[in-house]
Amino acid sequence: MTTKFIQDGESIDYTSGTAKAAGSVVVQNDLVGVLKRDIAANVPGALAVSGVFDFPKATGVGTAIAAGKPVYYDVAEDVAKENSESGANKLIGKTVLAAADADAKVRVRLLQ
């Protein structure tokens, strides 16, 4: 058998059992992506697994993240953070801009 090209891989096919809004973060084991458009339940859609996105982050003292740092998605808190928490949080990519303690968002280039 030979390998067959399917798609460019910037977005992949994704079907959810429930409706999901654009901007939703989807974690499938170690694969993390972002929906660019709303999708209805049980209807195929596209999950972006590359690109640059603004992810929510915690605010307050000690939450700043420098540019070029690996960041992880914390499903329970719905935020990006520098701590993998012993593998509980999944790698989403690296920051492309520094985010200060007061910033509620951090800009991340997805790495899959």
N, C-alpha and C positions, 0 to 999 in steps of 0.2 A: 504494500500500500504506500502511496505517496502522500505527502502533506498537501492540503488544499487550502488556498487563501479564502477566507470568509469575509473579513471586513478590516478596515484600517485600525480599529481598536481604540479610537479616541472615545467612543461611546460603545456600549454593548447592549444587547437586547436584555430587557428586564420586564418581568410580569409579577405583579404583586396581588395577593389575595384581597387587599383593601385599596381604596383610592388613596393616592398620595399627592401632595402638593409640590409644585416646583420649589426647589431649594431643599427638599428633604434629603437627608443623608441616609444612605442605605449601606449597611454593613452585612456582608456575606462572608463569614469567617474572616480571612485576612484581606479580602477585597472590599475596598470602600469606594463608593461613588456618590455622585450628586445628581438628582433629577433636575434637568433644565426646564422641563415642562410638566404640568399636571398630568397624571395618568389615572385612568379609571380602574376599578377593581377588575382583575382577570383580563385586562387588555394589555397587549405588549406595548412597551414604551422604550425609551432610551435612557441609559444610565451613563453619565459622563464619568470616565475613569482617568481622564487627563484634562489639563487646563488649570486656570488660576481662579480661585474662589475666595470670597470673604467668609470665613467661618466665625461663629460666635465664640467668644472667649470670656472667661471670668474677669472681673475687675477687682481692683483693690491692691494693697501693698503686696509685692512679691509675685504679681501675675504678668509682668512684662515679659515679652518674648523678643529676642534679638532676631535680625534678619539672618537667613541661612541656617536656622535651627530646625531639626526634625521635630514634627509635632504629631500628636496622637489624638484620635477622636474618642471622647468619653461619652458613651451612649447614655449612661445614667444621668449625667449632668448636661448633656447636649451641648458640649463645648469642646474646642480644641485646646490642648495643653501640651507642655513639654514632657510630662511624666507618662510613661507607658503603664505605670502601676502594675508592675510585674506581668505584663502581657495582657492585662484586662482591657486596656485601651489599644486601639488598632492604629498603626502608622497610616497617616493620610498624606504626608509629604513634607516639604520644607517651606519655611516662611520666605517670602520675597520682599517683605517690608517689616521693619521693626514695629512692634505694638507696645505701647506704653501701658503702665498699670491702669490708667483710666480708660483705655480703649476697650470697647465692647466687641470689637472684631479684630481678626488677624487674617492677613492675606497669605494664602497657601497655594503652592503649586503642587497639584496631586502627583504622587509617585506610586505607581502600581507595578 
